[in-house]
Amino acid sequence: MESPDRSPVWLTVKQAAMRAQVSPDTVYYEVRAGRLQAARIGGRRQLRFREDYIDRWLEASTTPVEVVPSARFGRR
């Protein structure tokens, strides 16, 4: 998250995909589906993302998982 006195960092599709650890195709798909916010600049496929757009999308897309200790890794 950027501080109030700094301008936001804008990421390319490739950088956004790297931050989210997904493919660029997934980023395009999620933008088209309306689940990932993006700013469109220049040509039709020129998209930019703020880091908080990616973080919000990831948090909204997560599924809570209960981690159950395995006997293999538990106490003996």
Buried (B, 14 or more C-beta within 10 A) or exposed (E): EEEEEEEEEBBBBEBBBBBBEBEBEBBBEBBEEEEBBBEEEEEEEEBBBBBEBBEEBBEEEEEEEEEEEEEEEEEE
